[in-house]
């Protein structure tokens, strides 16, 4: 007789791309650059250009998709946040979209659609 542990479905859910994406979406939020200073100082902040979908990038990081991440790095679509960019965001007290994919914090300076009018 085989008994399935009550949390056995959790391991299966962890492999489901739709559930992983949903988790990433639920953990993505706006945050002030001022609150990210210590993470920037530690070298943990990755800037994602507005031409990319932050969720797609976070998903690739979560799946350890080295080829895709290398391609984005090579094209300049993602990179470690530069000193100049960090200073600009600090001066403007910029609010960024961010999501943690440990050990990285992915950030994107993308305007809210509601503020584009």
N, C-alpha and C positions, 0 to 999 in steps of 0.2 A: 504494500500500500504506500502510495506516494502522497505526501502532504505538501501542498504549496504554501510557502510562508505568506502571511497577509500582505506584505509589502513587495512581493515578487514583481508586481506590475511596474514598480518604480524603475527597475533596471531596464525593462522594455521601453518605458516612456523616455528614458534618457537617450535612447537611440533614435527616436522618432524626430525627423527634421522639423516637422510642423510644430511639435511641442517645444523643441529647442528654440525655434524662431519666436513662438509665443512668449516664452520665458524672457528672451532677449528684449522683445517689445515691451513687456511689462516692467522691465528693469531700466528702460531708457527714459531719461528725464532731462529737463533743463536744469542747469546749475551755473552759478556764477563762477567765472574764471578765478575770482579771488579765493574761492573755496578749494580750488584745485592746485594752489601754489605749492604745497608740500609734495604733491605727487609729481608735479612738473620738476621740482628740484631733485627728486629721486630718479628722474629720467623715465617715468612710467607713462607719460602722456603721448598719445599718437594722434596727430591731426589727420582728419579725413576730409578731403576736398568736397565741396558742395555738389560736385558732379556725380559723386557716388552715393549710393543708398547706405546710410549708417548701419542699418540692420543687416544688409548683405555682407558688409565688411565684418561686422561683429560675428556673424554666423561663420564666415570663413576662418576667422581667428579661433572661434570655439571648436571648429573641426580640424584645426591645425593644418589648414590647406596651404602648405608652404609654397606651392607653385603660384596660386592666385595672389597670395600676399607678396611674394617676390615680384610678380608682374606689376602690382600696384606701386610697390616701392620704386621699381625701375622707372615707371612712368611719372613718378612724383605725385600720384593720386593720394598716397598716404605717406606720412613721414613723421619722425619725431618732431615735436613742436619746437620751432626755432626760438632763439632768444628774442629776435625781433617781433615775431608773432606774439609771444608771451607778453612782451612789454606793451604791444598795441592793445591786446585784450585787457591787460591790467589797467592801462590808462583810460580805456573806455568802459571799464567795469562790465565787460561783455558777458551775456548769458549764452551758454553753449549747450547743445544737445550732447549728452554723454551716456556712455554705458561701460560698465566694467566687464572685461573679459580677462580675468587674472592671468598674468600680473599687469596687464595693460589697462589703461583708461583711454577709450576711444572718444574723441571729441570732434564736433562739427559745428561750425559757425554757419548756420543755415537759418534764414529768416522764417518766421511763422507765416504760413499762407494768409492768415487773417490780417497780418500787418502789411501786406503787399498792396492793398488798395489805396 
